Amino acid sequence: MRGFTVIEIAIAVTILAIVAGTIFAGFHNLLLRQTLGQINEDVVSFLRETREKTTGREGGFSYGVHIEESELVRFRAPSYMEGAPSNEQYTISEGFHVASYALNGGGQEIIFENITGATTQFGDIVLERQNNSSVQKTIHIYETGSVETE
């Protein structure tokens, strides 16, 4: 007899499906991590730019960042006003969000001080894939106003 039996073909197809599924899952996880990495870098840049605007006294103002689950809002200090025309927003990509934040003194705002760029609202911001806490990044804001990420 020549050729393959139906059982041999079924086994080969099953093995190929398992391999393809494993590769797809790994690739999908890689894409999620890359997307989160880009969001993380964008948020770090947004925070650093806000600090630089303050230390450079751009427009003669100090600036801060208001944190929400799906966006960060740059505002003119001393306090955040929703919808103010001078506010600048960074919207987090769909499927990702600010999972948590813990700032010294509580609250949702980080305000940078003139000249030094320091802040009394230092702490951590955790970004993650919605419904998947295994895909997350933590951003650290220090008392000096410097921003780092894991």
Helices and strands as residue ranges (DSSP letters): H 6-55, G 58-60, E 63-67, E 71-76, E 88-91, E 96-103, E 109-111, E 123-129, E 132-141, E 147-149
